[in-house]
Amino acid sequence: MNNFSWMNHPAMKNIDARKLAILVELANEAEGKSQDKVLPLLMTANAKLKSMNLTFTKEENDLLVDILTKDMSPADRQKVEMIKKMAKSPRS
């Protein structure tokens, strides 16, 4: 059973209903899954957002990562953090 306490986060206060629906779907699908299973779900969610001409804010993205990594092992969480850092680094 999924814990939806994250919906009380300030980033969720004024979130677009379409984004919220995608977040809830993603949280349900990702529950208990390892990093290699979650990344494709995240890519699918981003594709859905893009098709609706929507994007997550930085705060929403940070919350999303928290939601997706809560059931991961410390090693998997560390891999996700490394991927986040690599994605933020400037491209040459």
N, C-alpha and C positions, 0 to 999 in steps of 0.2 A: 504494500500500500504506500503510495507516494505521499511525502510530507510537503504540503503546499504553504508552509510558513513563509517562504520566500515571497509570496504574494503580498505580504505586509511591508516589504521593503519600499522605501521612498521612491525608488525608480519605477515602481509599479503604479504609483498614485494616478498618473495621468496617461498611462500607456494606451496606445491605440488598441482597440478591441481585436483587430486582426493580428497584431503582434502578440497580444496576450494568448490568443487561441493557438498560435504557432508555438509559443513558449510552453504552454500546458501540454500540448501534443508531444513536444520534444522531451519535456521532463518525464512524461509517462513512458515514452519509448526508450529513454536512456537509463531508466532506473535499473540499478544493479549491473549495468554493462561495463565492460572494460574500455579503456581508451580507444583501442582499435575498432571497437564496435560503435562508439559514440561519434567519432569524427565523421563517418559517412552520414549519420543522422543530422549532424550540425550542417554539413554541406547541403543536404536536402532542405533544411529549414531556411538557410540563406538563399537558396534558389527560389523557394516559395516567396520569401520577402521581396526579392528582386523582381519577381514576376508581378508583384503588387505595387512596385515602385516604392518600397519601404526599406528602411535600414534600422538597425538597432543603434541607439546612442552608446557612448562609451560606458556610461553607468549601466545600461541594460546589458551590454556585452560582458562587463565584469560580473554582473549577477548571473548571467547565463553560464559562465565558466564555473562559478561557485555551485550552481545547481547541478551541472553535468559532472563535476568532479567529486561531489560529496560522498559517493559510494565507491570511489576508486581507491586503489592501494596508494600508499605514499609514493611509490616508484612511478605509478602511472600519473599521479598528480604532478610530480616533478617534470615528467615528459611534457605534459600540457603546458606548464609554466615556461619550459624551454621553447616550445613552439610559439607561445605568445610573444616571448621576447624576440625571437627571430622574425616574427611577422611585423613587429614594431620597428625593427632596426632599419635605418635608411638604406635604400638600394643604391648600388653604384653603377 
